[in-house]
Amino acid sequence: MDREAPERGAAGGVTSTGVDRDAAPGTPGADDEPRREAAATRRTRRRFARRQWARRWLSLRYVLALLLVLALLGTSVYLVFFSATLQVKRVEVVGNSLLSDGRIREVADVPVGEQLALVDLDRADARVGSLAEVQSVDVTRTWPDAVRIAVVERTAVAVVELAGRLRGLDPDGVVFRDYKTVPKGMPRVRPGAGAGTDALREAATVVSALPDDLVTRVDHVEVATVDQITLVMRDQRQVLWGSAEESELKAQVVDKLLAAQKAPFYDVSVPGNPTYRTTP
């Protein structure tokens, strides 16, 4: 005998499958949808809160960065212009031998105790550079508390007697130091009555152009005018040099001429046509 499954009408609760489509509130099936909606709402709120915080942090980090920059700037200004940490405590002098450290410090007049950033380096440079013995000078700051004065002193290529004093003459014709006696191997420059500063400069240029083996053979250089310069060798032979023009070429010609011809007088004022003579 066949059994038929119970079936309820349109208002009924049980279908042919045996599943209750319209479960009553409070049953497990009925609670799923509200919970899902609540969870979705919570997720939406969290995403919204994160976006709000991200926007606030974006604005806040610019403010924090500005505050950090201002703090660093304020600290730097204090250290550079007010802190005793960056005040001048030492003045270092290097490269000098003719001048003492004390003399250079005295002339530079760098104020110890002044803020290092405020020291007038150009003023110190100009004062030290005015010394006759100084060819060039470089004054720099050495952080955190020192000023460094690097000096390049002049080098003498000859000596010249002026007002009874033996003075050094550098390649630029600058008179800059005293000698008690003429250094060995260094020629003496003897300016005539009409020889001025320009003539001394020309003589210095001539001596600077001579190779070492030739300059040691020169006793002195007679300077009448800028274009009448004569070398007097240690063996008393004389070389009319003329002006300082083409001095390097003249030096090469003289070196060969002295070796090739034995004569008391030579003329290389025109190096392309050197001459010599055996009588005055």
Secondary structure as UniProt FT lines:
FT   TURN            10..11
FT   TURN            16..17
FT   TURN            25..26
FT   HELIX           28..81
FT   HELIX           84..86
FT   STRAND          90..94
FT   HELIX           101..108
FT   TURN            112..113
FT   HELIX           116..118
FT   HELIX           121..129
FT   TURN            132..133
FT   STRAND          134..142
FT   TURN            143..145
FT   STRAND          146..153
FT   STRAND          158..162
FT   TURN            163..164
FT   STRAND          165..169
FT   TURN            171..172
FT   STRAND          175..179
FT   TURN            184..185
FT   STRAND          188..191
FT   TURN            193..194
FT   HELIX           197..209
FT   HELIX           212..215
FT   TURN            216..217
FT   STRAND          218..225
FT   TURN            226..227
FT   STRAND          228..233
FT   TURN            234..235
FT   STRAND          238..242
FT   TURN            245..246
FT   HELIX           247..260
FT   STRAND          265..267
FT   TURN            271..272
FT   STRAND          275..277
//
